[in-house]
Amino acid sequence: MSENRFSVAPTVMRLPQYTKADQEEILGNSDDPFAVASTGLTWLPKEEHFGIRHEGRLVAHAGLLRLPVAIGDAATEVVGVGGVAVAPSVQGHGLARLVVTAALEHARTMGPQHALLFCRPPLVSLYKRLGWHPLDDDVRVEQPEGRLVTMPLRTMVTPLRDDARWPSGPVRLFSLPM
């Protein structure tokens, strides 16, 4: 990358798919590119994908997936955000903000009132700057063989509607995490 500078403002595009090769183009070839293998969790792939290309290379991604949850006694849905990645060579240029913002703009058309993500503690401050709020309650997620486990990563939410308020109560994701 030419000194990691953008001669043209980066733009986010909708990706028709997001493959392991795409992920490796951004993050390199690693057994644990998101540093979450220690959780032992099985994750769902995302269904909607957004990316940024620079000099022909995919350098940023965010994915979305609509998921069923219960918050307290209320069954509802959220848009799960995951697979957020920015190539190390272009970090610090606002690409995470761009790709997550574009993904959330699309998420607002999907119906649910909130978006939800799971992140490692060092990323909490980044997502707070992007308008996300950490949940204080534990979140239970499904795993293979019918296991129900407490999410070891930090759960964060953001409203997708101006009038949306996150209800109080325990949270259960009725699927694998995204």
C-alpha distance (Angstrom), angle and dihedral (degrees) to the residues before:
residue distance angle dihedral
M1 . . .
S2 3.75 . .
E3 3.81 98.8 .
N4 3.82 87.2 -48.4
R5 3.78 90.7 -82.4
F6 3.75 123.8 138.0
S7 3.80 112.5 -134.6
V8 3.80 87.5 -175.0
A9 3.80 122.0 39.0
P10 3.80 108.7 -98.6
T11 3.78 115.6 -110.4
V12 3.77 129.8 -159.4
M13 3.78 119.4 -126.0
R14 3.76 132.6 -170.2
L15 3.80 109.9 -110.6
P16 3.81 119.3 -143.9
Q17 3.81 89.5 -144.5
Y18 3.79 141.2 -7.5
T19 3.78 117.1 -140.5
K20 3.78 135.9 -175.4
A21 3.83 86.5 -102.6
D22 3.83 89.6 55.5
Q23 3.80 90.6 50.8
E24 3.81 90.5 49.2
E25 3.81 89.7 49.8
I26 3.81 87.8 60.6
L27 3.80 103.7 33.5
G28 3.78 104.7 20.1
N29 3.78 127.1 -122.3
S30 3.80 108.0 -45.7
D31 3.78 134.9 147.0
D32 3.83 88.7 -137.0
P33 3.83 109.3 26.4
F34 3.83 94.2 163.6
A35 3.83 94.5 41.6
V36 3.81 92.7 -124.5
A37 3.81 102.1 111.7
S38 3.81 89.5 103.5
T39 3.83 88.5 68.1
G40 3.80 89.7 67.2
L41 3.82 89.8 -141.8
T42 3.78 129.1 146.6
W43 3.82 112.3 -134.2
L44 3.80 134.1 -154.3
P45 3.80 121.1 -124.8
K46 3.78 115.9 -117.0
E47 3.82 121.8 -112.5
E48 3.80 102.3 -153.0
H49 3.81 120.1 50.1
F50 3.79 135.0 -165.9
G51 3.78 126.3 -175.0
I52 3.77 147.5 170.3
R53 3.80 123.7 -137.2
H54 3.79 124.6 -157.8
E55 3.80 121.3 -172.4
G56 3.80 89.2 -13.3
R57 3.80 94.8 -52.6
L58 3.81 126.1 111.1
V59 3.82 104.2 -120.1
A60 3.82 104.5 165.8
H61 3.81 138.6 29.9
A62 3.80 141.9 176.3
G63 3.79 125.6 179.8
L64 3.81 135.1 -159.6
L65 3.78 136.0 -154.2
R66 3.82 129.7 175.4
L67 3.83 110.3 -129.0
P68 3.82 138.4 -177.3
V69 3.82 116.9 -120.3
A70 3.77 140.8 166.8
I71 3.78 119.7 -138.1
G72 3.77 107.8 -168.6
D73 3.81 104.0 -42.0
A74 3.82 94.8 -27.5
A75 3.80 120.3 101.6
T76 3.79 113.5 -149.5
E77 3.79 141.7 136.4
V78 3.78 134.9 -103.8
V79 3.76 133.4 -168.0
G80 3.78 107.1 -117.2
V81 3.78 115.9 -144.5
G82 3.78 118.1 -156.9
G83 3.74 147.8 138.9
V84 3.79 90.3 57.6
A85 3.78 105.7 170.5
V86 3.79 137.7 162.8
A87 3.79 122.1 -173.2
P88 3.81 110.1 -108.7
S89 3.81 91.2 -125.9
V90 3.83 92.0 62.9
Q91 3.79 102.3 34.7
G92 3.78 115.1 128.4
H93 3.82 94.7 42.7
G94 3.82 97.2 97.9
L95 3.80 95.3 -102.8
A96 3.81 93.8 132.4
R97 3.80 88.9 55.2
L98 3.81 91.9 48.0
V99 3.80 97.0 48.1
V100 3.82 95.4 41.8
T101 3.82 91.7 46.5
A102 3.82 91.2 51.7
A103 3.80 91.0 47.3
L104 3.82 90.8 50.4
E105 3.81 91.2 49.4
H106 3.79 87.2 58.4
A107 3.82 91.8 42.2
R108 3.82 88.4 60.3
T109 3.82 87.9 65.1
M110 3.82 93.6 52.3
G111 3.82 98.1 75.4
P112 3.83 108.5 -116.3
Q113 3.80 119.8 114.1
H114 3.83 96.1 -134.8
A115 3.77 143.2 34.8
L116 3.79 120.4 -141.5
L117 3.80 133.2 -164.5
F118 3.77 139.5 173.8
C119 3.80 120.1 -136.4
R120 3.75 142.9 172.1
P121 3.84 114.6 -102.9
P122 3.84 94.6 -106.3
L123 3.83 89.5 61.3
V124 3.82 97.0 51.7
S125 3.81 93.2 90.7
L126 3.83 91.1 51.4
Y127 3.79 92.1 53.0
K128 3.82 91.7 44.5
R129 3.82 87.8 56.7
L130 3.81 87.3 52.2
G131 3.84 91.0 54.8
W132 3.82 100.8 -96.4
H133 3.82 122.7 138.3
P134 3.81 125.2 -147.3
L135 3.79 117.2 -124.9
D136 3.79 116.9 -130.0
D137 3.81 94.1 -156.7
D138 3.78 124.1 84.2
V139 3.78 115.2 -106.2
R140 3.79 120.2 -143.3
V141 3.81 118.2 -149.3
E142 3.78 133.1 -174.9
Q143 3.77 123.1 -110.9
P144 3.80 133.4 -176.3
E145 3.81 119.7 -64.0
G146 3.81 90.9 31.9
R147 3.80 94.3 -70.4
L148 3.79 118.1 156.4
V149 3.82 114.1 -155.2
T150 3.78 137.6 177.3
M151 3.79 111.1 -108.5
P152 3.83 106.7 -112.5
L153 3.82 93.6 -160.7
R154 3.80 125.0 77.5
T155 3.81 113.3 -87.6
M156 3.80 116.4 -142.9
V157 3.79 131.8 -177.7
T158 3.78 137.8 -167.1
P159 3.80 128.7 -171.5
L160 3.79 119.2 -111.4
R161 3.82 92.8 -163.4
D162 3.80 129.0 49.2
D163 3.80 92.3 -123.2
A164 3.83 97.1 42.9
R165 3.81 116.0 123.5
W166 3.80 121.7 -173.7
P167 3.82 107.7 -123.7
S168 3.79 121.3 -129.5
G169 3.75 122.3 -111.1
P170 3.76 141.6 71.8
V171 3.79 116.9 -43.3
R172 3.78 125.3 -136.1
L173 3.78 123.1 -176.3
F174 3.81 109.4 -150.4
S175 3.80 92.3 -148.3
L176 3.74 143.5 36.5
P177 3.81 111.5 -63.6
M178 3.76 119.3 -95.4
